Amino acid sequence: MRKSCYLCVLITKTMAAEIRDINLWESGELKIEWVRHHMPLLEGLEKDFRKTLPFKGLRIALSVHLEAKTAHLCEVLAAGGAEMYITGSNPLSTQDDVAAALVHEGLNVFALHGATPEEYERGIRRVLEAAPNVIIDDGGDLVQMMHAEYPHLIPQVIGGCEETTTGILRLRQMDRSGALRFPMMLVNDAACKHFFDNRYGTGQSVWDGINRTTNLIVAGKTVVVAGYGWCGKGVAMRAKGLGAKVIVTEVDAVKAMEAVMDGFRVMTMAQAAPLGDLFITVTGCDDVITPEHFATMKDGAILCNAGHFDCEVNVSALRKMAVKAAPARTNIMGYTLEDGRKLYVIGEGRLVNLAAGDGHPAEIMDMSFAIQALSAKYLVEHKDTLKGMLHNVPQEIDDEVARRKLADWGIQIDRLTPEQHRYLYGE
């Protein structure tokens, strides 16, 4: 049963928190300590930031899946002088012991695992009410609410960074309509983010969450992956590696061609629905799996989502179709349909790698969060010269992260000679 209580603590006149239980901090600290040892890029940035204090005197509002790797990013930003205001970006991805550990360190945290919609929105409001100068967002909830409910605080915002494909889609919509009023760095579009985080991080962590939750074999099953973007590519690739027969559904003709040439069957969701044993949505869209598809699925089919929001599998429609709904296993709900078939949904249709797991591997998030930290630093350093609202991560940041990672692996690569550089670029 979800805990309904929460702990609201005022640590000092300038530090507050709303978490489940401060006494969980030791467990959370163990998790954070583990990832610290596996995130050398952030470790290096933390040492640099302690010397240079790029965020001294600034308030940073952060809404990212609140688990150990995110906590370490918060530590690094705080080491750079930032006053941190932290909340989660998904009600089921917050880990209460990690939140408690950050409060124990003196950071402002407003996040609860299993938060109701009202509690989740309250966390967003609490960090925005701190009047942040920099926003680090994952999915766009901070930016959306800032514009909708706190427009009077916008003049204090230098800019922000967006972590996800979904968040960038929302930003582009705001920018096209002229609604976006401060610069945003498109972190998800950086090469060292989506090439590795979306493909290898999502690819592994989705299957970590599915396997630990179901305890079922993947080999021999038919897996339907909806969406063949970078995340879908990673999920399909790992499914194939685990021995599954993989079907891809797509709306983009070019991506569908790519899936075919990568060796996967491609068809519509209506065609795939009767064939699949396990369905994974990775599209960023809504109503990808609907009652039309539930009606033809096998008895025992398992459904889950790896997109940011819980709208890709229409769980509410499935709930209405069902004559009975009951937990089948921890974090798996079974829905019995009128004809006796049972369909199972993992993690309420929320992000399966976080709702049913610990998210991306630490080494992957080391790169993604290094880009976040360096992009935030770039915003602050260039606040007087940035033009326009949407900004790609500069190539030099991608290059710095890649070279730091290669150095950590002990790998050296060639460099262009001056003559080669002139040959390629005419400079």
Beta strands, then each sheet from edge to edge (+ up, - down):
strand 1: 7-12
strand 2: 15-19
strand 3: 59-63
strand 4: 83-87
strand 5: 108-110
strand 6: 134-137
strand 7: 159-162
strand 8: 184-186
strand 9: 222-226
strand 10: 245-249
strand 11: 265-266
strand 12: 278-281
strand 13: 302-305
strand 14: 324-329
strand 15: 332-336
strand 16: 342-346
strand 17: 390-392
sheet 1: 1+ 2- 5- 4- 3- 6- 7- 8- 17-
sheet 2: 11+ 10+ 9+ 12+ 13+ 16+ 15- 14+
end
